[in-house]
Amino acid sequence: MKDAGDKISSITAYDASFAHLFDEAGMHAMLVGDSLGMVLQGHSDTLPVTIEDIAYHTQCVRRGATKTLLIADMPFMSYASEQQAYMNAAKLMQAGANMVKVEGGDWLFSTIQGLVERSVPVCGHLGLTPQSVNVFGGFKVQGRDDKQAKEMIAHAKQLELAGVQLLVLECIPNELAKAITDALTIPVIGIGAGNVTDGQILVMHDALGVSFGKMPKFSRNFLAQTGDISKAIQLYMSEVSAGNFPGDEHSFK
């Protein structure tokens, strides 16, 4: 799809019913995200989520979605060592995931390389990495200064070299997102990274306007426009495919 210039649509999923709906709509990929800590469990961040939480919801989603590429998040400190990463990734793959996602840069090189060598496909995640919220001092846009932008581009290249097959960019300026997308041969999926990436992902609760608290700038309530969940998901996918979402109002400069 990247080579053909076709946009990739993806969304988070946590249960069998919504997973089946997304699967039937033709969603290209789903993520069992550690965002479940916030949208399902009611925490203020993703840090309390455990590997058991992710494995349980991965099993639920897999039962509902038989066709879609399924990615499962490796939660906070579940890959602090290589051996720990291998054991926890195995749990998620055995639960039904096709790929695991890790947050971080080139310091994960040997961990990613080891996972790939052990038949575990890996998705990377750069930019606003929610597990680092206490380092960043909150949920803030990343990569706005030249030094940080150059470092992020270098990290992205190293992640691809290590063997990641997909990369998520979260809350970074459009210009930086384009530079990273153009620099890599693997698909790049954005969330708050403009429409210059190879595709998009949203937290399903945000896309349907049911998240409590402040709606993220990068999201859009597709249910409000359609009044029907299935139609809302179809609209989301068609808007991503056409390059209409995200618009300037959902992006960062």
C-alpha positions in Angstrom: 0.0 0.0 0.0 2.9 2.4 0.7 4.5 1.6 -2.6 1.1 2.2 -4.4 0.4 5.4 -2.4 -2.7 3.9 -0.9 -3.5 5.2 2.6 -3.7 2.7 5.5 -6.6 2.9 8.0 -6.1 1.5 11.5 -7.9 1.9 14.8 -7.6 0.6 18.4 -9.9 -2.3 19.5 -10.4 -4.0 22.8 -13.3 -6.4 22.5 -14.8 -9.0 20.1 -17.9 -7.0 19.1 -16.2 -3.8 17.9 -13.4 -5.9 16.4 -15.9 -7.8 14.3 -17.4 -4.5 13.1 -14.0 -3.1 12.2 -13.1 -6.4 10.5 -16.2 -6.4 8.4 -15.6 -2.8 7.4 -12.3 -3.8 5.9 -10.0 -2.1 8.5 -6.4 -2.7 7.5 -5.0 -3.0 11.0 -6.2 -2.9 14.6 -4.2 -2.2 17.7 -4.9 -3.5 21.2 -3.4 -0.4 22.7 -2.3 0.2 26.3 -4.7 3.2 25.8 -7.1 0.7 27.4 -5.7 1.9 30.7 -7.3 5.3 30.1 -10.4 4.6 28.0 -11.5 1.3 29.6 -9.9 1.3 33.1 -10.2 5.1 33.8 -6.6 5.8 34.6 -4.9 9.1 33.9 -2.2 7.5 31.8 -1.2 4.1 30.4 1.4 3.1 33.0 -0.9 0.8 35.2 -1.6 -1.5 32.2 -0.1 -5.0 32.5 0.9 -7.7 30.0 -2.0 -9.8 31.3 -4.4 -6.9 30.5 -3.1 -6.7 26.9 -3.1 -10.5 26.4 -6.7 -10.8 27.6 -8.0 -8.0 25.3 -5.9 -9.4 22.4 -7.7 -12.7 22.8 -11.1 -10.9 22.8 -10.2 -8.9 19.7 -8.8 -11.9 17.8 -12.1 -13.8 18.3 -14.0 -11.0 16.7 -11.5 -10.2 13.9 -10.2 -13.0 11.8 -9.0 -11.1 8.8 -7.3 -7.9 10.1 -3.7 -7.5 11.0 -3.7 -7.4 14.8 -1.0 -5.5 16.7 -0.7 -5.7 20.5 1.1 -3.1 22.7 3.9 -4.1 24.9 3.0 -2.2 28.1 5.2 -0.1 30.4 8.3 -2.0 31.6 7.3 -5.2 29.9 10.4 -5.1 27.7 12.9 -3.6 30.1 15.3 -6.4 29.4 15.6 -8.5 26.2 14.7 -11.7 28.0 11.6 -10.0 29.5 10.7 -8.7 26.0 10.9 -12.2 24.5 8.7 -13.8 27.2 6.1 -11.1 27.2 6.0 -10.9 23.4 5.4 -14.7 23.3 2.3 -14.2 25.5 0.8 -11.6 23.1 1.6 -13.7 20.0 0.0 -16.7 21.7 -3.0 -14.6 22.5 -3.6 -13.9 18.8 -1.4 -10.9 17.9 0.3 -10.8 14.5 2.8 -8.1 15.7 3.8 -6.3 18.9 4.4 -2.6 19.4 7.2 -1.1 21.5 7.9 2.6 22.3 11.4 4.0 22.0 14.4 4.7 19.8 17.7 3.1 19.0 18.3 1.9 22.5 15.8 -0.9 21.6 17.9 -2.1 18.6 19.1 -5.4 20.0 15.7 -6.1 21.6 13.9 -5.6 18.3 16.5 -7.5 16.4 16.1 -10.4 18.9 12.4 -10.4 18.6 12.4 -10.5 14.8 15.0 -13.3 14.9 12.6 -15.2 17.1 9.7 -14.7 14.6 8.0 -11.8 16.3 7.1 -9.0 13.9 7.6 -5.6 15.6 6.0 -2.1 15.2 7.9 0.9 16.5 6.5 4.0 18.1 8.2 7.5 18.2 7.2 11.0 19.0 4.8 11.4 22.0 5.3 7.9 23.5 2.7 7.7 26.3 4.8 5.4 28.5 7.3 8.3 28.8 4.7 10.8 30.0 6.6 11.4 33.2 9.9 12.1 31.3 8.1 14.5 28.9 6.3 16.3 31.7 2.8 15.5 30.2 1.2 14.8 26.9 3.1 17.3 24.7 4.0 17.6 21.0 7.5 16.3 20.3 10.1 17.1 17.7 9.5 20.8 17.3 13.2 21.8 17.7 15.8 20.9 15.1 17.9 18.8 17.5 15.0 16.7 18.6 13.7 16.4 15.0 17.1 15.2 13.7 17.4 12.7 16.6 13.9 11.3 15.8 14.8 10.8 12.1 17.9 9.0 13.1 16.0 6.8 15.6 13.4 6.0 12.9 16.2 4.8 10.5 17.7 2.7 13.2 14.4 1.1 14.1 13.9 0.1 10.5 17.5 -1.3 10.4 16.7 -3.3 13.5 13.8 -4.9 11.8 10.6 -3.1 12.6 8.0 -3.5 9.9 5.7 -0.7 10.8 6.2 2.7 12.6 3.7 4.8 14.5 4.4 8.6 14.8 2.4 10.4 17.5 2.0 14.1 18.0 4.8 15.5 15.9 4.9 18.4 13.4 3.7 17.6 9.8 7.1 18.5 8.3 9.0 16.1 10.6 6.4 13.3 9.9 6.9 13.8 6.1 10.7 13.6 6.5 10.5 10.4 8.4 7.9 8.8 6.1 10.0 9.7 3.1 13.2 8.3 4.7 11.8 4.9 5.4 10.7 2.0 3.2 8.4 0.6 5.8 4.8 2.0 6.3 4.5 4.9 8.7 1.2 5.4 10.6 0.4 8.7 12.1 -1.7 9.9 15.0 -1.4 13.7 15.3 1.2 13.6 12.6 -0.8 15.2 9.8 -1.9 13.5 6.5 1.6 13.1 5.1 2.2 9.6 6.6 1.3 6.4 4.9 -1.8 5.9 7.1 -3.7 6.8 10.3 -4.7 5.3 13.6 -7.2 6.6 16.2 -8.3 5.4 19.5 -11.8 4.1 18.8 -13.4 6.0 21.6 -12.0 9.3 20.2 -13.2 8.4 16.7 -16.7 7.8 18.1 -16.8 10.7 20.4 -17.3 8.7 23.6 -14.0 9.5 25.4 -14.6 11.4 28.6 -12.5 14.5 29.2 -10.9 16.7 26.6 -11.0 15.4 23.0 -7.5 15.3 21.5 -6.8 17.9 18.8 -5.8 15.2 16.4 -9.1 13.4 16.6 -12.5 13.8 15.0 -15.9 12.6 16.0 -17.1 10.6 13.0 -20.2 9.3 14.8 -21.5 12.8 15.2 -21.5 13.2 11.4 -23.3 9.9 10.7 -25.4 8.8 13.7 -24.4 5.2 13.1 -21.3 3.4 14.3 -20.8 1.3 11.1 -21.2 4.4 8.9 -18.9 6.3 11.2 -16.1 3.8 10.7 -16.7 3.7 7.0 -16.5 7.5 6.9 -13.3 7.4 8.9 -11.7 5.0 6.4 -12.9 6.8 3.3 -11.6 10.2 4.7 -8.2 8.6 5.4 -8.1 7.0 2.0 -8.9 10.3 0.3 -6.4 12.2 2.3 -9.1 14.4 3.9 -8.4 13.3 7.4 -6.5 14.5 9.3 -7.0 18.1 8.1 -4.9 21.1 9.2 -7.1 21.6 12.3 -6.0 18.1 13.5 -2.3 18.6 12.8 0.7 20.3 14.4 3.1 22.7 12.9 
